């Protein structure tokens, strides 16, 4: 089973990676930049496996680069707030 098969699995995966990054001393700016890069990769290169991922991909494609950064930052916040 892929972490992309289920939105909760995806959020759990992000949560774990975020914890690893924080333990290694990554700054919030670096985390934000990585989240932006991952968002672009997922939106352009990975077929959505559920409705939530499709919505995020659709939003990503209509957003400006500034808005894409905001989407990425909101995903990071979502994961951080679920700790």
NORZI-V434284 format. One record per helix or strand of 2 or more residues. SS is the DSSP state (H for helix, E for strand). FROM is the first residue (numbers start at 0). TO is the last residue. Records with the same first field share a line. If there is no record, write none. Layout:
# NORZI-V434284
SS = FROM-TO ; FROM-TO
This chain:
# NORZI-V434284
H = 6-22 ; 27-44 ; 50-61 ; 64-80
